[in-house]
Amino acid sequence: SNLSSLPKGVQAFAQAAFDVRGLIQLAGKTAIKETGLNLPKEIKGIKIQYKGSKIHFLHGTSWSTREGQKIGMYVIHYDNGQSVSIPILYQQHVTDWWVKEGDPIPTDADIAWTGENTASHKLGYNIRLYKYTVNNPYPDLEIQTIDFVSEMTKSAPFLVAITIEPNQHSYESFRNVRIDNSIIPRSPEASP
């Protein structure tokens, strides 16, 4: 039961580019009971050092809980010392990564990727990741680090990648324009 079918490297998911290399799985009550693994409650200091207007999270969660429950949060730390907490709410920003047709989808996130693994296939499930996007409240401040924290509910969140959308898009300017194929003049006999 894993994400081995998820494409690695720089990938486009739900109209955002993510560099997929691995994941951070946090603990939750069910995760500890079911797996016996010593998963961390939080990961602090994910290095960013970038300014941007939007923050895109490619994430999921293992095991379900009640709708609207806060299962975790992202804590954004800026270069001026300010911090902002972004809650992760079940069935709003993420749902269980194992899904069947007709299962609810998050109300405030996009389905980013759907696939399967050996275990999910045997049981008739798909696996899914979600893209949760937030507007950066301080786009002109550099984001130094992000903390990923579990609320230790039944649901155990995991993070696959983060993308920061730049404040301004830069486009190449055109210095010369040339037409490779000449334009054929319109015939004076042609109707409107």
N, C-alpha and C positions, 0 to 999 in steps of 0.2 A: 504494500500500500504506500505508494510514493508518487513523486512528480517526474519520474524518469521520461515520460513522453512529452514533457514541456520543452519546447525549443530553447536552446541555450544561446548566449551571446546577445547582441543588440537585436531586439525584436519589437515590432509594432503591435501593441495590444490596445484596442478601444481608442484608436487615434492618438496614442502616445507611445514614444519610444522608451523601452526599458532595457537595461543591461542585465540579463538574467545569468547569474552565476551560482546561486545556491539559495538558501533561505534561513530565516531565523524563526525557530519554533519556540514560543513561550509556553509556560505551564498554565494549567487550569485544573480545577478539582477532578474532572473526569480523566484528564490526561494522566495525572499522577496515579489514579486508581487503576486505570485500564492498561497503561504501558509499564508502570513501575520505573520509568525513566526519571532521572533527576534533571528536569528541564528548568531553565532560568525563569524567574518571575519578571525580570526586566533586563534589557540590554541598554546600557547608557553610552552616550558619546559616539553615535554613528556619525562619522565625519562627513560634512557637506561642503562648507566653505564656498558658498555660492549665493548670489542674489537671484530672486525670481518672483514672478507674479502669481504662479500657481504651483502647488505641490501635488504630484500624482503618486498614489501608493498602489502597488500591485500586491494584493494580499488575499488571505482566506482565513478560515478558522476550522478547527477540528471540534466536532461535537456541537450540539445545539443548546440553546437556552431560550428563555422567554423573549418575545418581541420587544424591542426597545431597550433591553438591558445593556448597560455599559460593560463591555467585556475587556476593554483595554483603552490605551490612549497613546498618542504620539506627543511628545513634549519637544517643542521647537525652541532652540537656544540661539539667540542672535548675538552679533559681535559687540553690541552695546550693553550686554548683560541682561536684557529682557528675555522672558520666556513666555510661551503661549502653549496651552494644552489643547489638543484636538481629540475629542472622545471618539471611540469606535463603538458604535451602537449596533447590536444584533438586529438583523433584518432591515436596517437602514443603510449601513455602510458595508456590511458583509453578512453572508450566511454560511452554513456548513459547506465545506468543499465537496462533499459527496452529495449528489443530487439525482433525483428522478424527475421525469417529465411531470410538469404540474406543480413542482415544489415552488414556494415563493422565492422571488428574487429581491435583492435589496432595492429599496425605494430611492436611495440617494447615491447609488453606485452603478457602474456599468459592468456587464459581463465582459471580461477581458479575454478569457480563454476557456475552452471546454475540451476535455480529452477523456482518457480513461487509463486505468492501470490494470494489472492482472486481477487484483482483488476486487476492484469495483466492477469490472467486466463480468466476473463470475456471478456477482450478486445483482446484475442489471442496473447498475448505477453509472453515472458519469462523474467526473471530477471537474471542478471549476474554480477559477480565480476571478477576482473582481478588481476593477480600477475605481478607487475612491479619490476624488479630486477636491481639494480645498483651495480657496483663494488665500494667498499669503497676506495676513493683515499688515505686514511691514515689508513691502516689496523692495524698498530702497535700503534695507538693512541686510547685511550678509548673514545667512544662516550658517552658524558655526557647526552645530551638531544637532542630532535628533535622538531622543530617548524613545524606546519602544517598551511599553509597560503593560503587563497583564493585570486585570482586576481579580484574578483567581476565581472566576465563575466556573460553571460547568463547561463553558466554551473556551478553547485555547487558541488565541490568534497566532497567525504566522505571517511573516513579511517576506516577500520574494524580491522586490526592488522598489526604489524610490527614484522619481524623475522630477527635477525642478525645471519649470518652464521659464525661459528668459523673460525679462521685462519688456524688451523690445526685440522685434524680429529684425534681423539685418538681411538686406537683399543686395545682390550685386547690381551695380549701376551699369547701364549700357552707354558706352561712349560712341559706338558706331552702329548704325543699323543699315543692313543691306538686304536687298531682295534677291534671293537666289533664282527664282523663276519670275520672269516678267509677267505682269498682269495683262491679260488679253482685254482690249477695249470692248466695251459693250456695243453690241450691234444696234444701230439706230432703228432697225426694223423690229426689235424685240418689244413685246408688249410690257406694260408695267408689271 
